[in-house]
Amino acid sequence: MSEQESRAGHRPGASVGDPADGRAEQAPGARRDRDRDPGLAGDLARAFAGPGGTPAGRARPAPENEPLLGRAEALNLAAAPDAEVSGAGFGEPPFGSARRLPGAPRPTGPAPSVAEAAPGPGTTGSGAAGADGADHSAVQLPPSPAMVCDAGGVVVHTNAALRRLAGSADPTGMRLPQLLVGPDSDARLVRADRRLARVKVVRWNQPGDRTVVLLTPFPDAAPAPSDEAPALDLERATRSGTWTFDLQAGTLTRSEGLVELYRALGVRPDGPDGPIEGEQVERVCRMLRRGPDAAPEPTTAHSSEIRPEGGAVLSCRTRIDRTPGGAPLRLIGTVQDVSDRRRAESRAQRSGQRFADLVATITTGVAMLDGRGRIVDANPALCQLLDADLETLRGVPARSLSAEPQSDGRGGLPDWLRDPSHPEPTYRIESLPLLRADGTRVDCEVVVNAAPSDDGRPFWLLVVTDVGERRRAADVLREADTVDPLTRLPNRAGLLELADRLLAGPDAGRVAVVCGDVDDFARVNTGLGHDAGDTLLVELAGRLQRELPYHCTAGRLSADEFAVVCADVDEVGGPQALAAVVAGLLRGDVTVAGSPITLTASVGVAGRDAAVAGPQADARGPRGDDLLRSAEVAVREAKQRGRGTVAVAERGAVVPARRQLELEAELRAAIEGDALRLEYQPVVAPDGTVLSAEALLRWSHPVHGEVSPGEFLPVAQRGGLQRELDLWVLRTAATEAATWPRAGQAVAVAVNLAGLLPADPSFLADVTAIVEGAGLPWNQLVLELVETSLVALPRPALDAMSELVQRGVRFAVDDFGTGYSSLARLKELPAQTVKVDRAFVTGVGTDPADFALARAVVEVARAMGRKTVAEGVETAEQFHVLRGLGVDAFQGWLFARSLRPDDLHRVLRGGGLPTPATSATPADGTPGVW
């Protein structure tokens, strides 16, 4: 162990006491291992008592409250007859490099008292007074390495040369056999860093039973200095470190890399129970104590894991360093951080368990075959399919499962198993007959995956499906394809098949299709339950089947929607009369589950002339689907007129629906291709100062020209494009507003949101990314939300709005008074502005009701600390009335229509817009805060 490593030792712990009865006392609360020999501590204390730490002549008793820590116990190895080196410790050096484990035993041997003394005149080394009181420092030592030993072989005096050779440590108080190994003519000095220095030894007996020992180093005696930086770098790179425990001295040293590792992991290496390595030391020492049979071989290592607090996992491998004679000398441990490895193993184990659980829940049979083609595992579905339990299936050759004969050879593998080296190791067998446990056959589809296993042998994974069950299911589906399972009437496919057949015949001009939708049928399911709703549907189906005119076939399209295909509508009086008959059958009182229910139905009818052949229609004219779609459009028109009404589809009834789909696709392409644009309508203060500008979306279609927002916004709503539109508008408006000129304070941009709402989990993240990406200051953004979108917002949505408000964003409640949110709800919202809807503004100067409503909105907003903006202001009279009510800002054609970005720039540079309260555009000033 190098000097650098020895300096990483831990704090010294408590010494082991040695009471008269030979047993070490244990303080209250100290931990005792269950398998420790009760007399071991006392034996070790007696065996190791003497020099090496506390001088025997001044041995101190163990304090009563000092715990006996068994993990620091060592074996009495000094008594081994074949030990050549019984120890290498020099006690505890002044710099404290190697620390003694709490409860560690002391080396054995005679116990003469050795005390430090100042060198006498002419001496060159340290001096000490022995037990007989003699001053050994009086012995004159030569400049070469030398020391004085007493009659018991204990070093009592050394010179500086010896201490330098021994590694800058004072061996005074140690026994000579602990320092020198081998014959005097070619001996080895055991240095403090555990390295050996080759020396020649000369002894002179001195009066008083003293011996002077002179050491002559050989040319290679002084070990060459080693650069420990590479070793330290390696330990750091591998997140490892080493420790050494001297079995004679009972001292533990740690490498610098180990100390750094503990520090990086936040591990306390020395706790109240002793060093963290003590348990490993104790295990190995206990094995050594039980004898050679129990101790590990010199070439093997004892492994364990340390799991300190904090979740780290440390792997510790301990080997025994022995003398040339085989006696244990020290324990050397290697500690490595394996936390990541253990976590990876744990994840792999959990992943494997999840895979096993998944396979167990799959309703399709799964089996795994080993290299001999035998089943090693199977899921419950396969066990059920083959009518055998798992234990019965394990070990069964796949060849035995085949119901058909297999050719010989291939080591007993069936013909349908490919080798993993095949170019297509994953393949499907459409039909493979397998044998069940009772000898019956089952036709199965088998998907096979062949791959080599970890040991290189073949491995097969089988996915087995009962094809017979699939065929039975296909028969059921074929029946379900044309028949409604609840009412047993033809379903949509069956009706279309009938209509196509009639339209292809000679009487196609007399064919008609009627659709009937029960009004508000959901109330039956909600009030009486779905069973009652099904009973009602069966009753209505029976009515249609029994009472429809001849040539008419009833069917059920979905839920509460029925349809009738008539082969000759002239026989029943025409389309209007046929629709009235169907409406009458779906109308009336029906008793379900003891409750009377009054029903009405919206009915639509379409004849052959109502359907226009579309792009997909062939030369034969319209198909059954064209008539059915036209009738469904008529049903929607009937529902718009009111409950229980009838509508006849006009020619080209499906064209608007087709136009909706086409416009939806074109709008989606316009969003993706950035083919839209924005215009802005200013919001002004009474003096004409522009406070903000609302972004208005415009679409110039390449074919149809300008498309009105009233046309494409409903299309976006029905097609689910509102969120994409909001993101495009917000992104474009923020980018353009960041370039607006400043006249006084910055003008904010207002964006009306209809699809990107606070309740969206990504609302805050989307707004943040757009605003920060555009470089727009937060206080230049106003988000307008319609009143109906702010009803019953969850707490996360309110928190997201509050977060944006803290950054400087302002929220405005648009169209206030037209929705159904309560005043209490408005109070909870983090909105700073309320916009008075144009419905109240239009008649504010002439209609007392509008005046009262507008005043109420303004007063409520003022009471809640909100500012108000009046929308749709078009006349000076409206302006003056609203201003008198206390409205803070105004927006409408009276001031400006929507402006293109360049026109808005000119207005902002001009300082504002004229209002009825001003004769000209106001000069630059400080606009009011609203």
Secondary structure, DSSP 8 states (H G I E B T S, - for coil): --HHHHTT-----------TTS-----TT----TT--TTHHHHHHHHH-SSSSS-GGG-----TT----GGG----GGG-TT-S------SS-TT--SEE-TT-----S-----EEE---TT--EEEEE-TT--BGGGS---SSSEEEE-TTSBEEEEEHHHHHHTTS---TTSBHHHHEES-GGGEEEE-TTS-EEEEEEEEEEETTTEEEEEEEE-TT-S------HHHHHHHHHHTEEEEEEETTTTEEEE-HHHHHHHHHHT--SEETTEETTHHHHHHHHHHHHT-TTTS--TT--EEEEE--TTS--EEEEEEEEE-TTS-EEEEEEEEEE-HHHHHHHHHHHHHHHHHHHHHHH-SSEEEEE-TTSBEEEE-HHHHHHHT--HHHHTT-BHHHHBSS---S-GGG--TT---TTSS--EEEEEEEEEE-TTS-EEEEEEEEEEEE-TTSSEEEEEEEEEHHHHHHHHHHHHHHTTB-TTT-SB-HHHHHHHHHHHHTSTTGGG-EEEEEEETTTHHHHHHH-HHHHHHHHHHHHHHHHHHS-TTEEEEEEETTEEEEEES-GGGGTSHHHHHHHHHHHT-EEEEETTEEEEE-EEEEEEEGGG----TT--TT---HHHHHHHHHHHHHHHHHH-TT-EEE--TTTTHHHHHHHHHHHHHHHHHHTT-EEEEEEEEE-TT--EEEEEEEEEEEETTTEEE-HHHHHHHHHHTT-HHHHHHHHHHHHHHHHTT---SSS--EEEEEESSS-TTSTTHHHHHHHHHHHHT--GGGEEEEEEGGGGTT--HHHHHHHHHHHHHT-EEEEEEETSS---HHHHHHS---EEEE-HHHHTTTTT-HHHHHHHHHHHHHHHHTT-EEEE----SHHHHHHHHHHT--EE-STTT---B-HHHHHHHHHHT----TT-SS---S------
